[in-house]
Structures are given as C-alpha cells and as structure tokens.
Amino acid sequence: MPTRQNIFVNKLLVPFVKAWNLFFEIPFPISNKLNNKINSTCSTNEESILYAVPLIGLVVGIIAYVFILIMYLLFGAILAAILCSIIIMLICEILSYGGDTNNLVHSLTNRSFAASRKSAEEQQSLKEGNYLFIYLFIYIFIAVFLLRIVCLGVIIYDHNFSWIIIIVTLSMTTQGFLAINSSDSLINISDKKSNIIVWIIPAVICIIFGWYVFAATAIAYILTLAISIQMKRHLNNSNSLFGDNIGVSGKYIEILVLIIGLIAVTQH
C-alpha cells in the first residue's frame, strides 16, 4: 500500500519538478537523491505535467508575494516597490537565463529594423544597417525591461501584492497550453479535455487572489485565454510552435497582465 510520502512524491512533486525543468533553465532545487528518483520515474502521465504548469506560477507568485510583503514591512512602500520590482524581474530572467526576453526583444527589433530599412535602404550601407540593428536592440531591450519594472513597481506601491501571482500564473498557463503537442514535443496529449482543464486551474487561482479587483482579473484572464488560442493557431499554421516561441508568448502575456494591473491600480 503506497504511503502518503510516496503519493506526494509521485502524484505532486514529480509532475511539478518535470514541468519546472521543461520551462526553466535552472533545475528545481531538490536533493540529488530525490532528483535521481524523479528522473528515474517514467510513469508520470503528460496530463499531470501539464496541470502542474499553472501551479508553478502559483508557487513562484506566492514566493514573490511573501518577499514583497517582508520588504514592505522592513523598508516601507516606496523602497519595497523599487527594490522588489527590480529583484523579481532579475530573478525571472535568471530562471530562464534571459532567453525568453532576448528572443522577444530580438523579434521586436527585427520588425523595427525591417521597417526602418524600407525608408533608408538607399541611404545606408549594410554596415550602417548593422549598427542600426544593434542600437534598436539595445533601446528596445531597455524599454521592455523598464516597462516591466515600472508597471510592477507601481502595482507593489499600491499594495496590490497578489497581482504578481496572477501575472506568473497566466504567463505559465499560456506556455503550458502552447506546449501541448508542440513541434518539439514538450507535452504530448491526445485528450482534448486537457485543453479545457488547464484553463480551469488558473481561473480558480485568479478568483482566489484577484477577487478584490475582479473586473481587472476577469479581463486579464479572458484576454490571456483568447490571445493564447490565437497564438497557438498562428504558430501551428506557420509550423513554428516550439520552445523559443512558446517562451516569447509567455513574455507577451506577462507584459499584458502587468499593464492591465497598472491600469487597474490607477483607476481607484
């Protein structure tokens, strides 16, 4: 008869760790003994891994929430808003080695560069164009990073600490949803019910932690769901539903929910 410890490890911890390691470059911090046991477990079904993805957002969000609360109690609202927004964004980058943000900025730079080259193609050499690309990349990278920090800082300053849970949960859910039957076979599931269930989990999380700004939470959830469905359709049609694009999609959702949170706190 399985013990409670075995049930916890096999049914909860194993799917959680495997999902974590799919989407983050830094492995989940556990002992080598437990890690070896998880790696040797081949019976975990893909549905369990998928359902663990929104829970990763929940856990990371709660850790960030506690960190913000401690900093707020120690240093006050202004300093907590500045320090926490910078530290949390840096930690998010560290978890993925900055790959998702780099791919996002690179994509935006390519589009800006292509547009600028059309108007200046006859006036600039290829060498000058390369410099333009580098400058655009730097400017867009700084703009994106500052946008994320400022939005989160204002949200924290307004005491809406739990919005960070909604941000990370919806961003991770989008990535989990896109990973279903992706081109690089991140999560392979034939049961279409999983496409529905994976959105029920973040809905419950959003209700629990976003009830105090229900309208903003509902808008963030509905927009995330709608955009994720469109993204999946577009990436499937273009045969580009793979890891890098999935990570970039998560960043788009993160920025969207940050902006929604910023608008929500300025309306009351």
C-alpha positions in Angstrom: 0.0 0.0 0.0 1.5 3.4 -1.0 2.5 5.7 1.8 1.5 9.4 2.0 5.0 10.3 1.2 5.1 8.2 -2.0 1.7 9.6 -3.1 3.1 13.2 -2.6 6.2 12.5 -4.5 4.7 10.5 -7.4 1.4 12.5 -7.8 2.5 16.0 -6.9 6.2 16.6 -6.7 7.3 14.5 -9.8 4.9 16.3 -12.2 5.8 19.7 -10.7 9.5 19.2 -11.0 9.3 17.8 -14.5 7.1 20.8 -15.6 9.5 23.2 -13.9 12.5 21.7 -15.7 10.7 22.0 -19.0 10.2 25.8 -18.8 13.2 27.0 -16.7 16.9 26.6 -17.3 17.7 26.4 -13.6 16.6 23.0 -12.2 14.1 22.8 -9.4 16.1 23.0 -6.1 15.9 19.5 -4.6 18.3 16.9 -3.2 20.3 14.8 -5.5 18.7 11.6 -4.1 15.2 13.0 -4.8 16.2 14.3 -8.2 17.6 10.9 -9.2 14.3 9.3 -8.1 12.3 11.8 -10.1 14.5 11.3 -13.2 14.0 7.6 -13.0 10.2 7.9 -12.8 8.9 7.3 -16.3 5.3 6.6 -15.4 4.2 10.2 -15.0 1.5 11.0 -17.5 1.7 14.1 -19.6 -1.6 15.5 -18.2 -0.2 15.6 -14.7 2.8 17.6 -16.0 0.5 20.0 -17.9 -1.7 20.6 -14.9 1.4 21.3 -12.8 2.4 24.3 -15.1 -0.2 26.8 -13.6 0.8 25.6 -10.1 4.4 26.6 -10.9 3.0 30.1 -11.5 1.1 29.9 -8.2 4.2 28.8 -6.2 6.6 31.3 -7.8 4.0 34.0 -7.3 3.4 33.2 -3.6 7.2 33.3 -3.0 7.3 36.7 -4.7 4.3 37.8 -2.7 6.0 36.8 0.6 9.2 38.5 -0.4 7.3 41.7 -1.3 5.5 41.7 2.0 8.7 41.3 4.0 10.4 44.1 2.1 7.3 46.3 2.6 7.3 45.7 6.3 11.0 46.3 6.6 11.5 49.3 4.3 8.1 50.8 3.5 6.1 51.1 0.3 8.5 53.2 -1.8 11.7 51.3 -1.2 9.9 48.0 -1.4 8.4 48.9 -4.8 11.7 49.9 -6.2 13.8 47.0 -4.8 11.2 44.2 -5.3 10.3 45.2 -8.9 14.0 45.1 -9.9 14.9 42.0 -8.0 11.8 40.0 -9.1 12.4 40.8 -12.7 16.1 39.9 -12.5 15.2 36.6 -10.9 12.7 35.9 -13.7 15.5 36.5 -16.2 17.9 34.3 -14.2 15.4 31.4 -14.2 15.4 31.3 -18.0 18.9 32.7 -18.5 17.3 35.7 -20.1 16.5 33.6 -23.2 12.8 34.4 -23.4 13.3 38.2 -23.1 16.2 38.1 -25.5 14.0 36.3 -28.1 11.2 38.8 -27.5 13.4 41.8 -28.0 15.1 40.2 -31.0 11.7 39.7 -32.6 10.6 43.3 -32.0 14.0 44.6 -33.2 13.7 42.6 -36.4 10.4 44.1 -37.2 11.5 47.7 -36.4 14.7 47.2 -38.4 12.8 45.9 -41.4 10.5 48.9 -41.3 13.4 51.4 -41.0 15.4 49.8 -43.8 12.5 50.3 -46.2 12.7 54.1 -45.8 16.5 54.3 -45.6 17.6 51.4 -47.8 19.2 53.6 -50.5 20.9 55.9 -48.0 22.6 53.5 -45.6 25.2 50.9 -46.2 25.0 47.3 -44.8 27.5 48.3 -42.2 25.4 51.2 -41.0 22.3 49.0 -41.1 24.1 46.6 -38.7 24.8 49.4 -36.3 21.2 50.5 -36.5 20.1 46.9 -35.6 22.3 46.9 -32.6 21.1 50.3 -31.4 17.5 49.3 -31.9 18.1 46.1 -30.0 19.6 48.0 -27.0 16.8 50.6 -27.0 14.0 48.1 -27.2 15.6 45.9 -24.6 15.9 48.8 -22.1 12.3 49.9 -22.9 10.9 46.5 -22.3 12.8 45.9 -19.1 11.9 49.4 -17.8 8.3 48.9 -18.7 8.1 45.7 -16.7 9.9 47.2 -13.7 7.8 50.4 -13.7 4.5 48.5 -14.0 5.3 46.1 -11.2 6.8 48.9 -9.1 3.5 50.9 -9.3 1.4 47.8 -8.6 3.5 47.0 -5.5 3.5 50.6 -4.3 -0.3 50.5 -4.5 -0.3 47.4 -2.2 -1.6 45.0 -4.8 0.9 42.4 -3.9 -1.2 39.4 -5.0 -1.3 40.6 -8.6 2.2 39.1 -9.0 0.6 35.7 -8.5 -1.9 36.3 -11.3 0.9 37.6 -13.6 3.1 34.5 -13.2 0.1 32.0 -13.2 -1.3 33.3 -16.5 2.1 33.6 -18.2 2.9 30.0 -17.2 -0.5 28.7 -18.2 -0.1 30.2 -21.7 3.3 28.4 -22.1 1.8 25.2 -20.8 -1.2 25.5 -23.2 1.1 26.2 -26.2 3.4 23.3 -25.2 0.6 20.8 -25.8 1.6 18.8 -28.9 4.2 21.4 -29.8 6.6 20.9 -32.7 9.4 19.9 -30.3 7.0 17.6 -28.3 7.3 19.3 -25.0 3.9 17.9 -23.8 2.1 15.3 -25.9 -1.5 14.8 -25.0 -4.3 13.3 -27.2 -7.2 14.0 -24.8 -8.7 17.4 -25.8 -10.3 17.8 -22.4 -6.8 18.7 -21.1 -7.0 21.9 -23.2 -10.0 22.9 -21.0 -8.8 21.7 -17.7 -5.5 23.5 -17.9 -7.5 26.8 -18.0 -9.8 25.9 -15.1 -6.8 25.8 -12.7 -5.7 29.4 -13.3 -9.3 30.5 -13.3 -9.6 29.3 -9.7 -6.2 30.8 -8.8 -7.3 34.2 -10.3 -10.6 34.2 -8.4 -8.8 33.4 -5.1 -6.1 36.0 -5.4 -7.8 38.6 -7.7 -11.2 38.9 -6.2 -10.5 42.4 -4.9 -10.0 43.7 -8.4 -12.4 41.3 -10.1 -13.0 43.3 -13.3 -9.3 43.6 -14.0 -8.7 39.9 -13.1 -11.5 38.8 -15.4 -10.2 41.0 -18.3 -6.7 39.6 -17.8 -7.9 36.0 -17.8 -10.2 36.4 -20.8 -7.6 38.3 -22.9 -4.9 35.7 -21.9 -7.2 32.8 -22.9 -8.2 34.5 -26.2 -4.7 35.5 -27.2 -3.3 32.1 -26.3 -5.8 30.4 -28.5 -4.9 32.7 -31.4 -1.2 32.3 -30.8 -1.5 28.5 -30.8 -3.4 28.6 -34.1 -1.0 31.0 -35.7 2.2 29.2 -34.6 0.7 25.9 -35.7 -0.2 27.2 -39.1 3.3 28.6 -39.5 5.0 25.4 -38.2 6.7 27.4 -35.5 5.1 26.1 -32.3 8.3 25.3 -30.5 10.2 26.2 -27.3 11.6 29.7 -28.2 8.3 31.0 -29.5 6.4 29.5 -26.5 8.7 31.4 -24.2 8.3 34.6 -26.1 4.5 34.2 -25.9 4.7 33.9 -22.2 6.6 37.2 -22.1 3.9 38.9 -24.1 1.3 37.7 -21.7 3.4 38.8 -18.7 3.6 42.3 -20.1 -0.1 42.4 -21.0 -1.1 41.4 -17.5 1.3 43.9 -16.0 -0.2 46.7 -18.0 -3.7 45.6 -17.0 -2.7 45.6 -13.4 -1.2 49.1 -13.8 -4.4 50.4 -15.3 -6.4 48.8 -12.6 -4.4 50.4 -9.7 -4.7 53.8 -11.4 -8.4 53.6 -11.6 -9.1 53.5 -7.9 
